[in-house]
Amino acid sequence: MKIGILAVQGDFEAHAAILHQLGVDTVEVRTPAGLEGCNGLILPGGESTTQLQFLQEEGLAEKIQQFARRGGAIFGTCAGAILLANEVRNPKQDSLKLLDMTVLRNGYGRQVASDVVSGPSKLKKEPLEMVFIRGPIIEHAGPDVEVLAEYGGKPALVQHGHIMAATFHPELTDDTTVHQHFLSLAANGTSPATGSAKSK
Ligand code: GLN
């Protein structure tokens, strides 16, 4: 099992640290070739406009869409969730369009940088700690999108098949629940490098 982490900008190192803690190999992805052999890909938080521009310039946007079509699991957190959304508002922005949802950038406000809350989720009995940092609001999620956790009456953690998005930062807590759930999706997928069943 190998997980790629988009390492253009943002907090990609925190995701790597959690995955290493779980005994999973990671690779920093900056080129289309970097995705080869990965079972899953994490799109970290940061600045979605900068990340999107990089993805489009380097040919990575198209490569990530292919990766998803071939069954590669993808998890976008915060800016990464914005990249995955079918529709982005405030302001309108292009995206990878891999998840049937509409997001409103900086939906919880720009001034208050962060908020740490605990709330129920479908992933475990205990409340899930959620760290919000200028996150987007998921205004609308399609009927096939499962809501795994909510915050303020809006979806905060969603999943459709092997694509998952969080408007918060699970990589900034000690709790590995959300990453473990993502790893279970990645383990069920296929290796995009060969299109064959994954090796481990
Ligand atoms: N506000 C950022 C954006 O719109 C996302 C913030 C984050 O990833 N923590 O791209």
Boltz pocket constraint, residues with backbone or C-beta under 6 A from the ligand:
constraints:
  - pocket:
      binder: B
      contacts: [[A, 44], [A, 45], [A, 46], [A, 47], [A, 48], [A, 49], [A, 77], [A, 78], [A, 79], [A, 80], [A, 82], [A, 105], [A, 106], [A, 133], [A, 134], [A, 135], [A, 136]]
      max_distance: 6.0
